[in-house]
Amino acid sequence: MRRARLMQLRGRTDEALSELALCVEEARTHEWHLEHSFALKHRGLTFFELGEYGRAMRDFDAATALGERVGVPEEELEVARLGFAAASEFQDESDRGPRTDGAVRGRRRADGDES
């Protein structure tokens, strides 16, 4: 898991995703439930950073469901829940396409005016 995170930080996301896929599969195979949930959450974060929001949502959702079942600490579950919500929002925005008024969805204007 640490190696995958290091690869990600170095911009080697394809290698990080390969490593995380191995972590997910090994944890699932050996029924290491906490590690499995943790690996899913981190793979979801990587997909999110790549803009692959649908895949991120699936991993965050799976991490949350498994984590709730096996007693993952609440703060870890909260990261997965927030990740799912953010990925869902970004996915919705990308489904709607670019705005025609030049504004950016989901971001506040520089002066703080939300109108």
C-alpha positions, 0 to 999 in steps of 0.5 A: 500500500505504501509503495502504491502511495509513493508511486502516486505521489511521484506521478506514476499513477498507472503503476500505483493503480496496478499496485492497488489492484494487487492490494485489493485482490490480495486482501480479498483473497486472504479475507483481510477485511480492514486492509481490503476496505483501506485498499479500496478507499485508496484506489478510489482516491487515485481514480478520483485524482485521475478524473475517473469519477465513476470508478472512484464512486464504486471503490468508495462505495465498496470501501464504505459497505465493507468497512461498516460491516467489519468495524473500520474506524469511523474516520476512515469511513468518513473519508470514503463517504466524502470521496463518494459524495465528491465523485458523485458531484463531479460525475454529475457535472461532467455528465451535464457538460461545460457551462455556456456562461463561462462559470465553473460549476461547484466553485465559489466566485473569487469575491465569495458571491454565490449568485 
